[in-house]
Amino acid sequence: MNDQPTEFATRADAFAASEDSPANPTDAQTFGNVVHTRYLGRRSVLKGMTAVAAITAIATPMATLVSRAAHAAAKPFAFDEIAHGVDDTHHVAPGYSADVLIRWGDPVLAGAAPFDPENQSAAAQDGQFGYNNDYVGYASLPFGADNPDRALLCVNHEYTNEEVMFPGIGRQDKDGFPQMTRGLVDIEIAAHGGSVVQVEKVAGKWRLASDRSLNRRITADTPMRLSGPAAGHDRLKTNADQTGTRVRGTINNCAGGMTPWGTYLMAEENFNGYFWGELSDDHPEARNYKRYGLPGNWYAWGKYYDRFDVTKEPNEGNRFGWVVEVDPYNPTSIPVKRTAMGRFKHEGAETIINKDGRLVVYQGDDQRFDYLYKFVTSGRYDPNNRAANRDLLDSGTLFVARFDADGGLAWLPLVFGAGPLTPANGFHSQADVLIETRRAADLLEATPMDRPEDVNPNPVTGKVYVMLTNNSKRKAGDADASNPRGPNTFGHIVELSPPDGDHGALTYKWDILVLAGDPSDPASKWGPETSSNGWFGSPDNCAIDGQGRLWVSTDQGSNWPKTGTADGIWAMETEGPARGSGRMFFRVPVGAEMCGPQFTPDDRTLFVAVQHVAVDGAKAWPPFGKNSTFENPATRWPDFDPKLPPRPSVVAITKDDGGTIGG
């Protein structure tokens, strides 16, 4: 963005800076103000929770209790929490095994070249597992079987870290990228996107299946189709595609989702960083691109390919920032960008079938002071006819959330012609509303949030959990007794309650499940009556197990030294006397981020994705004390081979006695 620093220690730091949103002009009430109004005066209630605090202390809570629901408690977690800390490897709770299943560079396609880090090529990477695995989806084999032992894993590859990927270049100065060649850029393009990989469980352990007939690599160069209301619009047309319906590739795929009909949703997040150049202030797309921080100039792709240079292809940026639907059961199918679901920095796209048969997709726009969305299809899901659901995501209504001080939430429809979404404000069709989703939401005065990331509906309880990672740009004046977030360093989790389980409703109730941080530290601005025995910071992705229990992964970035522990998976209590408490189940190596928690249908395996190993905050780790490079990384996880760099990997966690995860 315009205020983004010129240099960053890591690629992840650049992405973190991108999550500022200085271009958001809305005057809507901030979430901190809303929480203050709603919860003001509840400190006296918290003082009476002595007995509850004793119960939650037994569970070793990592976050503060804020509120409690009246419904009965779910089955509590039953495992011993791991020790907090940072070192060069991963850790899992006692009685569990965490086995590396697939790593960057492992062959995915039949005949793919073995990984050779000293002699990489785009041709080799096209057939190999991509970089920085994030979302993990589970597609049972065969389709519809609900098989817990054989599946297609659908894995996003979010971005690349050249300093630990390629020999001899280190972290590149974005002013010209002097050592980035066309060949290296081509490898980066091939390392993005996603992988579909057949896996199987044999004798209690997961492995890559020998049958690779359904395996697939999707990259930033894969041919795709645009569909829905914006497809074919003039603002999506380029020199290479005069129809505005065909696009090459998908980029910065963060979290995602799976549909009930077995397709894989890839959410495009920080797409702005891949473009460079500069548009004049009077260019028709200047206002639109400024709102998205485009061009970001984080990669050298525009140096070699005109489509990533906005001065040469000013419409190409409008062809990214969508949700991409992929059929993992058909490796020759063309991925489709579903424009009806809006264009913004999608963190994920988690789904639930509403009581009336419509599909509801929850989405967060992962940027500071941006918004929470849901998409409700017009048509209804047909469980008996998979083909009938093929284009269900092309027609429906996109809504943005407004949080009210009385605990109510209103879903505001983003529909052309309604309210301010008219030609007077620059919207001439529904396509314009969807291409400029953020600006449309600004005009509707949606509630600016603290980086809404994963949003996951709980099919057991009907609740919806919103991960709000942090907001370092919240001003101190926004801090108050019940939402001391000025700045909001550690984030929080919001719980939504649709009325009578109706996810299509226009109004919900909302509550706070967790305000994350360190209550024992006065600098965290916590009240003395709220106590905790440890740290929990920056909730990012999440998963719901078959019992309806919430599992949360964290993304502290280079902020982990403030918590003294690496990122990981936390089991979070949402019901009963321990509601709002959690404990650490899994921990990543130094510099890594925890992503993609995904359970098998029987809850006996939890897949997780470990990305950008050795990168974030390596300099702050005393045993290392400098930034990582290919030649000298903070850790060589998972291989610990002096000839191999650190490798992002998917890990399969199982209980040693074969039981369910978490007890």
Stockholm file with secondary structure:
# STOCKHOLM 1.0

chainA/1-663         MNDQPTEFATRADAFAASEDSPANPTDAQTFGNVVHTRYLGRRSVLKGMTAVAAITAIATPMATLVSRAAHAAAKPFAFDEIAHGVDDTHHVAPGYSADVLIRWGDPVLAGAAPFDPENQSAAAQDGQFGYNNDYVGYASLPFGADNPDRALLCVNHEYTNEEVMFPGIGRQDKDGFPQMTRGLVDIEIAAHGGSVVQVEKVAGKWRLASDRSLNRRITADTPMRLSGPAAGHDRLKTNADQTGTRVRGTINNCAGGMTPWGTYLMAEENFNGYFWGELSDDHPEARNYKRYGLPGNWYAWGKYYDRFDVTKEPNEGNRFGWVVEVDPYNPTSIPVKRTAMGRFKHEGAETIINKDGRLVVYQGDDQRFDYLYKFVTSGRYDPNNRAANRDLLDSGTLFVARFDADGGLAWLPLVFGAGPLTPANGFHSQADVLIETRRAADLLEATPMDRPEDVNPNPVTGKVYVMLTNNSKRKAGDADASNPRGPNTFGHIVELSPPDGDHGALTYKWDILVLAGDPSDPASKWGPETSSNGWFGSPDNCAIDGQGRLWVSTDQGSNWPKTGTADGIWAMETEGPARGSGRMFFRVPVGAEMCGPQFTPDDRTLFVAVQHVAVDGAKAWPPFGKNSTFENPATRWPDFDPKLPPRPSVVAITKDDGGTIGG
#=GR chainA/1-663 SS CTTCCSCCSSHHHHHHHHTCCTTCCCCCCCHHHHHHHHHTTTHHHHHTCHHHHHHHHHTCCSEEECCCCSSCCCCCCCSCCCCCCCCSSCEECTTEEEEEEEETTCBCSTTCCCCCGGGCCHHHHTTBCCSSEEEEEEEESSTTSCCSSEEEEEEEECCCCHHHHSTTTCSCCTTTCTTCCHHHHHHHHHHSEEEEEEEEEETTEEEECSCCTTCEEECTTSEEEEESTTTTCGGGCCSSCTTSCEEECCCCEEEEEECTTSCEEEEECCGGGGCBSCCCTTSTTHHHHHHHTCCCCCSSHHHHCGGGBTTTCTTGGGGCSSEEEECTTCTTSCCEEEGGGCCSCBCCCEEEECTTSEEEEEEEBCSEEECEEEEEEEEECCTTCGGGGTTGGGSEEEEEEEECTTSEEEEEECCTTSTTCSGGGTCCSHHHHHHTHHHHHHHTTCCCEECEEEEEECTTTCCEEEEECCBTTSCGGGCCSSCCCTTBSSCEEEEEECGGGCTTCSEEEEEEEEEESCTTCGGGTCCTTCCCSSCCCCEEEEEECTTSCEEEEECCGGGGGGTTSCCEEEEECCSSTTTTCEEEEEECCTTCEEEEEEECTTSSEEEEEEESTTTTTGGGSTTTCSCCCSSSCSCCTTTCCTTSCCCCEEEEEEETTSCCTTC
#=GC SS_cons         CTTCCSCCSSHHHHHHHHTCCTTCCCCCCCHHHHHHHHHTTTHHHHHTCHHHHHHHHHTCCSEEECCCCSSCCCCCCCSCCCCCCCCSSCEECTTEEEEEEEETTCBCSTTCCCCCGGGCCHHHHTTBCCSSEEEEEEEESSTTSCCSSEEEEEEEECCCCHHHHSTTTCSCCTTTCTTCCHHHHHHHHHHSEEEEEEEEEETTEEEECSCCTTCEEECTTSEEEEESTTTTCGGGCCSSCTTSCEEECCCCEEEEEECTTSCEEEEECCGGGGCBSCCCTTSTTHHHHHHHTCCCCCSSHHHHCGGGBTTTCTTGGGGCSSEEEECTTCTTSCCEEEGGGCCSCBCCCEEEECTTSEEEEEEEBCSEEECEEEEEEEEECCTTCGGGGTTGGGSEEEEEEEECTTSEEEEEECCTTSTTCSGGGTCCSHHHHHHTHHHHHHHTTCCCEECEEEEEECTTTCCEEEEECCBTTSCGGGCCSSCCCTTBSSCEEEEEECGGGCTTCSEEEEEEEEEESCTTCGGGTCCTTCCCSSCCCCEEEEEECTTSCEEEEECCGGGGGGTTSCCEEEEECCSSTTTTCEEEEEECCTTCEEEEEEECTTSSEEEEEEESTTTTTGGGSTTTCSCCCSSSCSCCTTTCCTTSCCCCEEEEEEETTSCCTTC
//
